[in-house]
Amino acid sequence: MAKIYLLDVTNRDGVQTARLGLSKLAKTMINIYLNEMGVYQSEFGFPTTRHESNYLRANLKLQEMGVLQPIRLEGWIRAQVEDVEKAFELVPEIKDLNLSISTSDQMIQGKFQGRKSREDILTMAVEAIDAAKRHGVQSIGINAEDASRTDIDFLIRFGSLAREHGADRFRYCDTLGYDNPFTIYDTCKKLAQEVAMPIEIHCHNDLGMAVSNSVAGAMGSLDGGQDAYINTTINGIGERAGNADLVAVVLALRKAKGIGRKYKFGMPIHLTKAWKICKYASYAFSVPIPINQPGVGANAFAHASGIHADGVLKDPHNYELYDFKELGRGEPELVETGREIASGEYSGISGFSHIMGKMEIEFEDREDAEEILELARYANVLAQKPLVADELCFIAQYPAIARQLLTMTPLNKPA
């Protein structure tokens, strides 16, 4: 039976959102949290972007060490042979790739300005797949950018040719949030049947339907006999109006009327990790969680009106579709209102030792403490905010990996 898998793109689509970004340490923490939650794959960055190289290689090393297991780490590049070659030049250890190219006539004419034809698009895609296969990749996703505005017959031809050359998944991109649940269901079902390859559903929220479209597209893929890979981002952060929210997608697939009984996840999803990952992403991006965000918003379980308060006190199921504990909520949050010692780029050994001691982290000697402090200082420089406890613990536990994450090597050397 076909199943649903989650493929989170926070570390690719989320970080390329205008006015937002993450430090390499923050991106690493998100990969760790996604792994804990049961997400199948993280689109963890851009292997052709030089400043990503150390971060990507460090995370692949964490994967080898078993820290990032069983999650897959997949890089996003353009479907061009040059991009494939550059990716393996900068990140030779990479095993999973998504290759992206525009397929709609609007993009071919409006983006390539007459320099490309449909036949050129097909040629570029298969040549890029062939190049990746020569490098021994583990899996390849082929992305049809602006698929929702692409002729369906061309999409089928594009996907079928990609499958013949060794692609493992077909990514249907609703790049502008143009689809609706009915059209995307029909399209993904037909693609699953005709292309005979698992379908990735990548939806944007320009019309407020990213979650519903993602769920409907996955249903279409499964009804067409193929696995579905839903692309999500934490808190829905993404370009323009955002992407399909990770937690809302999980809740919809589990709690929406009739869906959870028929459509199943291919691996366990630990929803109790939701609160932690959403709170961390909010802090790391410096973007507050909307008060009405499904599951994790401040008002998701808040009741004020007399009828609602009376009903929920008698039986929570009267006005709550799911329990707050299912999302890892309910524990009190402690906030310092008196003296507080925070980590920062100018922290000293005394204050730093105090902070780490509160987390029961001990150092072998002063030299060991000073090494971790120095790494924490650099991490604070890049984050421009105090590090959270998990970040400090990560640095203390994996100092060599942290050093690699914090190392930037500019392309141009000074004279």
N, C-alpha and C positions, 0 to 999 in steps of 0.2 A: 504494500500500500504506500502511495506517495505521501511524503511528510513535509512539514514546514520547518525551515531553519532561519535563524536570525543572522544577518550580516550587517554589522554596525559600521557606519561610515562617518562617525563623529570626527575621527582623526584625519579625515580627508575632506569631506564636504563641510563638516562643521567648522573646521579651522580656516577654510577659505572664505568664510562669511565676512563681508565688509565690516570693518571696525572691531573684529574679534580675532583672537588667536590664543594659543597655548604654548607654554614652555615645553621643552622636550621631556622634562621630568613629569609634567602634568599629563602629557600624552601617554607616557609609559604607565602612570598610575591608572589612567582610563583603561588601557589594555588589561591591566591586572584585574580591575573591577569587572570588566566585561567577561573575562575568563571565569571569575568567581560566579557570575550570574548565569553562565551557561550559554553565552553567545557563541555561535559556531565559528565566526570569522570576524576579524577586525580589519577594515581597510585602513591600515595603520600609517599610510603616508605616501610620499612621492619619491620613488627611487631615482628619478632623474634630476631631482633638486639637490644641489650639492650640500646645502646646510642641513638636509635631512639625513645624510649618509651615516654619521656617527650614531644618531638616534635609532635609525632602522637596523643597523648592524648590532647595536647593543640589545635591542629587543629580540632579534633573532638569536642572539647568544643566550638571553633569558629563556627563550624557547628550548634551546638545546639543553640548558641546565634543568629543565622541567618546571621552571617557575611559571612560564606561560604555556601551559598544557591543560587541556587539549586544544585550546583555541588556535585557529590558523591566522597567520599574519600575511595579508595580501597587499601588494602595492598597486597603485593606480598610475597608468601611463597612457599616452596617446597611442593609438594603433598605427604606429610607424616603426619601421625597422630601426631607424636611428635611435628612437626612444628605447627600444628593446636593448640595443647594444650598449647604450649609455647606462641603462639600469643595471646591467650585469657588470659594467666597468666599475660603477660606484658601489654597488651592493651585490657582490658576487654570490652571497649566500642565499639570496632571495629565492623562494620556491613557488610562490603563488602570485599571479598577476591578473589584473583586470585591464583589458585593452579597450580604449574608448575612441569612437569616431562618430561624427554626425551622419545621420541617414536621411533626414527629411529634405524634400525639395527646397523648403524655406532656408534651411541651413546650407545646403549645397550651393544654392544660388546667392543667398544673402551673406553667408560667412566666407565661402571660398571664392565668391565674386567671379564665377564662371571659369575658374582654374581647374575645377574638378567636375567629373560626371559621376553618375551612379556606378558605372563600370570601374572608374578610378577608386571609388569607395570600396568596392568589393576586392579589388586587387590589393589595396593598401591593407585591408583587414587580414586577408589570408597570408600575405607576405609577413606581416607582423606576428601572426600566430605561428607560422613556420619558423621564424627566427627564434621565438620563445621556446618552441619545442626543441630546437637544436641545442639550446642551453640547458635542457633537461628539467624544465619547470614541472612542478607537481600538479598544478591545476591552472586553467586559463578560463577567465570569464570574458566574453566578448560583449562590449557595450554598444547599444544602438542609441546614441544621443538624440533626443527629440523624437523618440520612437512613436509617441502618441500622435504626432503630426506627420508620420511617415506612411506611405501607401503599404497596406498589409501584404500585398503580393511581393513587394520588394523586401519587406521585413522577413518573410518566409524564405526568400531566396538568400538573403544575407545570412540568416541564422543557419540554414541548411548547409551552405558553403563553409561556414565557420566550423560547424560540427564535423564535416568531412575532413577538415584539416586539423582536427584534434582539440577544438574548444570544448570545455566541459559544461559551461553554463551560458545562457543567453540573457543579458541584462536588458530588460525593457524599461527605458527611461522616460518617465513622464516629466520631462525636464522643466516645463513651464506650468505644471499642475493643471494641464488642460483637460485631462480625462475626467470621467465620472465613474461611479462604481459599476454601472451597467455596461458601459463601453469597455472598460478595462477588463472586466470579467470575460466578456466575449472574446476580446482580442487575445488575452493570455491563454484562454482555453484553446483557441485555434492555433496559436503558436506552439503550445505544448503538443498538440496532436500532429501538426504538420512538420515542425522542426525536430520533434522527438528528442528534446534536450531539456534539462531542468531550466526553469525560468526564474530569473531574478526580477523583482519588482522594485523599482526605484522611483519614488513619488515625491514631488514637491507640493508645498501647501499654499500656492498662490490663490486658490479658490477655497481654501479651508477644508479640503477633502483628502489630504495626504494619508491619514490613517485609514479612512474608509476605503480609499482607492487601493491601498496596499493590501488590506484584508481581502477585498473583492478580487484583486488580481491573483492573489495566492490561491483563493478558492477556485478560480478559473484554471490555474495551472494544475492543481490537484485533480480537478474534475476532468482535465485533459490527459491525466495519467502520468504527470511529471512532478517531481519535487519542486517546491517553491522556496526561494531565498528572499526574504523580505529585507530590504535595506532600511535601516533606522538611524536616528541620531538621538543622543541623550537630550532630553527636554525639547526635542524637535528643533534644536539649533542647526541652522543651515542657511544657504544662500537665500536672499530676499525674504520671503515669508517662512522659510524653514523647510524641514523634511518631516517624514513620518516619525512621531515620537516613540521611542523605544518602549516605555512603560505602557503607553496607551495602546500600542499594537498588541502587546502581550495580554493586557486586560481584555481587549476586544476579542481576541482569539479564544480566551478562556471563559469569558463571562457573557458575551453577546448571545442573544437568543438563538439556540440551535447550532451555533458554530462549533463550540468546543466538543460536542459529541461526535461530530463527523470529521473535523479536520484536526489532526494531531501534530504536535512538535516531534521532530526527529531526535531530539536529545533533551534531557531535563533542563527546564528553565527555573532558576531559583529566584522567584519574585521577591523573596525577603531581602534581597540585596538592592532592591530598587531605591529605597530611601537614601541609602548611603551613596550610591553612584550619582543620583540626581543632585543631591546636596553638594557633592564634590564638584561636579561639572558646573553647577551654578557659581560656586566660589572661584573655581579656576578660570572660567570665562568672564567673571564679574557681571553675570546676567541673572537677575533675580528670577526665581521660579514664579510664574503667574499664579495669582491667588486661587484661580479656578482650574489649575492644571489637574487632569485626571490622576487620581491616586496619590500624588505627592504635593499638590497645592495646599496652601494653608487652610483653605475652605473645603477641601475635599471631604472632610468628615466633620465639618462645623455645622451646628444647627442652632437657629435663633428663634424662629417662629414657634408659637405655642403648640400648634398642631404637630409640627415636625419633632420638636423636643420631646413632647409627650409620647409620640409614637416610637421614637428611637430608644427612649428609656425603657419602654415596655418590651420592645424587641427590635434590636438594631436592623434586622432584615426589613423592617417596615420602610425605612428610608435610606438604607445603605445596601448597595448591590454586592459589595465585598467588604471584608473586614480590614481595618487599618493594619492589623498585625501581619496580614498576608504580604504587605509591602515593606515589612521591617520597621514600621512606625510604632510609637508607643513608649519608647524609652525616653526618660527626661534628658534634656540638653542642659549642660552646666555652662554658665557664662560667668567669667570673672568680673566681679564688681568692685573688687578692692585692688590689691597689688597684683600686677601681672608682669611676668617676664616673657617676652616674645622673641622668637628667632628673627634675625635680620642680617643684612649684609655687613653690619658693623658689630655684630655680637662678639662678646668676649668669652673666654673659656669658663669663667665662673658662672655667668648666666646660662650659657649653653649647657654646662654640666647639670645645672639645676633643672632645666627643661627636660633633658634626657633622663635624669634620675626619676622624675615624676612618671615617666613611661617605663620605669624599671629597666632601662638600658644602661649597662655599666661598661666602662672602657678598661682595657688591660693596663694602660698607663697614660700619663699625660700626653705623650707623643701620639698615641692612638686617638685620644680625644681631640687633639689639635688638628689631626688629619681630617676627621669627620667634620669638625667645625669649619675648616677651610672649604670643604665641599658644600656644606650647608650655606656658607656665605655666597658662594658662586650661584647656587640654586636660587637664593633669594634675589640676587642681582637680576637673574633672568625672569623670575616670576614677578618681581616688584610687589610682593606681598608676603606676609609671614607664611612659612611652610606649615602644613597641617601635620598631625602626629604620624599618619601613615607615610608621608613623604620623608620625614626625618628618620623613621624606622627603616625605610627602604635604603636610604643613604648609608645608615649605620650597618645594615646587613649586606649590602652589595656596593661597597665603595668603589671598586674597579669599574663596575657598570655605570655608577653615578658619574665618575670622572669622564667616561666616554660620552655620556649624555650631555655633559656640560661643556664639552670641548667644541669650539667653533674654529674652523680654519678658513679664513677669507680667501677667495680665489686669487686676488691680486696681492702680491707681496710688496711691502714698502721698499722704496729705493734704498 
